[in-house]
Amino acid sequence: MANPLTLYVPIKQDAVSQAAAQLAYQNFVKSVTSGLDESGIVHYARVALIPNASGQGTYAILLITTFDGPMNPYLGFFWKNPGTQQAFAGIAAIALTPPNPPVKDLTGFENFINKNNLSKSASPGKPGDLYEAYTKTVKEITSTAKELVLPKQSV
């Protein structure tokens, strides 16, 4: 069963934070592809910049992912990746309300992400807020896709 993450982080309104958010947005796919591919559990990931009501600048960063399995093991995989830690440090640095205490370990990372996650994962007897059109995992989908694409070897 897939689970959602909808990380919503309002950011500071100074020029440095605004530029950092724009840079993160522009480089998102390029910077996450390797780690997400390696995880083998992420169906989709995207980032959006939420504009200020005035239309000038960015109010918040919104990171949306859909992944296989429960939240904290998912976060554990990414906490172990130096690139993810660096990206998170960048988000924490421009957050309007930075993590307090500062994030120094996996537990602090989990706490910050879970606190700012707008999505509700499904649990036994309680549906979450993610509609699933299919029940296959990323590994099942990519395995099937490879079988369909690879030519059959003659014996």
Steps between C-alpha positions, in 0.01 A plus 500: 500500500634842405515791741508876445729774623388859452771705668394862539765744623433876507825686432665826599426799282856631461678503162742219588221260606291588196794433267579172679142381456508583129832319457367192683197499271706535181740219596254265670471218245870499416600497867264225618494254211795284609387467862137435411599239241725334758221488759282285274189609694406844367219510244497877448668808643452864421560840651291813464553854617188648659481870403432780745144635485640814336638289215851623582746240632450163663306437819583129545669194354274201439664159449263222395602135477322167478696203627471136605495405867471693825625855550788470747692222315458714186648797683778280641617408151529865403660612826791264421561678167740798527327676208164475674647631824648795310168574326315477832754732665426749221125480562549527877722808451233690306199374699296778657496288817823298499507169686550554871719341620704488178488165324809295583373143466240274341247557780517877457464459123196273543345744748541800269367320192206342684410833665491676161333217305149597391416144388355224711626148430260210513505282809299190590133592493571864408531608138762761417460786256662333197299338224678202343410382152727196537653300783836410344825615660770685309713184495212294359428761233861545390560124503199443273604788275850352456350163406283665235786704351782247499505270197451131569820299485491190287625182665 
